[in-house]
């Protein structure tokens, strides 16, 4: 072997070892990095847009941060208490209906199975919480282990604070020097694969990025429309119900129905007249029509070209494997995998690598 | 003894690169801030002698400006290569990629060790959209150069 080649090989092995070591060493940082990259990815269009008006990246990032901080304060002071109230309300309505024993009412007929379930839970829950926990506490060894857990608790608080500080800082640098990072990565690629990797990145980013951002905007708009519609109908807990509709909307085919269930339950069980089920259904139908006729074609449109059958099967499989979260994320994840495979296969052929 | 920097990115100082941009026809009326912004999109690539830059049929991804060195543009023919053009410092190649969605129409190989500045097609359109003032200047220059090419070809045809 020639000497330069040998040196290169050694350097290559050393750098691989270094990367593995740093991954092991920085294990905890990696989750921060991932979160920071996702936030940066979502914010970067805003920062890039501001640059058109000659606003420097640093300034625009700081402006966005201030806006986000204000929003966060508003959310934590106004929306979250309301959300908690509404959630508590929602469950109060549920339990109050369960407690009234009126065998001729449609409500309690529908809920009977559920009420038994909750009663059994209630009868089981206190005994676990009070009796056993007390006994456990008195148990010496358990008590000691509890004390042993206090440092862990503090550690998790430290982790949380570190997370809250570190993530925005990483996001800041990733956003500010976005071009620098992209350039550094692609500059390190050898000439043979330079154009190929650039092409691959651009294709994947443009098709999946577009899809992902469009889906996010669609979700927000559907939630906003649902909230507005429910507020007009003066249905209690409109915010949480509308948010749920938005959140389940990305689930193709099933989403709108799943999203409507809590609203219908609230109307049927609560003080609102039952006829409002009909009005709420009209609101949801209008929102769905606006979504499928205007929003979806306009935002997501051609960016996702998966056959409806695949989409359906993916949603069902996601639901079986990971529940409702699986249903929400199944299609984007499968679409990402599909895009990566299709695009890399095509580019590998075009650049005569395979 | 050959001295080829393995990572030209580090060797070529940004200042020198900004100065060099001024000497390229399509970038020569950009202001300094505009060139600084453009610099963020430029990859500095080193090619060794006989290394292939791209081949005919590859997707049009990148537009290159020759910083130093010598390269040949050729068409692959069965019996041998047909040389079309020789590129030297300040020449550029792949500018058609900026306007058309087609594959490379010729191949390029380095005749000696060369340094090329690469700008991806997508980054270029992003730059134009982001900095329309600078973008217009570059596009005007590019238009003028393409017109010149057509004039030359016209003269060639009428001359024969």
Boltz contact constraints between the chains, C-beta under 6 A:
constraints:
  - contact:
      token1: [A, 51]
      token2: [B, 130]
      max_distance: 6.0
  - contact:
      token1: [A, 52]
      token2: [B, 130]
      max_distance: 6.0
  - contact:
      token1: [A, 179]
      token2: [B, 40]
      max_distance: 6.0
  - contact:
      token1: [A, 187]
      token2: [B, 9]
      max_distance: 6.0
  - contact:
      token1: [A, 187]
      token2: [B, 43]
      max_distance: 6.0
  - contact:
      token1: [A, 195]
      token2: [B, 61]
      max_distance: 6.0
  - contact:
      token1: [A, 195]
      token2: [B, 62]
      max_distance: 6.0
  - contact:
      token1: [A, 198]
      token2: [B, 61]
      max_distance: 6.0
  - contact:
      token1: [A, 198]
      token2: [B, 120]
      max_distance: 6.0
  - contact:
      token1: [A, 199]
      token2: [B, 59]
      max_distance: 6.0
  - contact:
      token1: [A, 199]
      token2: [B, 61]
      max_distance: 6.0
  - contact:
      token1: [A, 202]
      token2: [B, 122]
      max_distance: 6.0
  - contact:
      token1: [A, 350]
      token2: [B, 59]
      max_distance: 6.0
  - contact:
      token1: [A, 351]
      token2: [B, 58]
      max_distance: 6.0
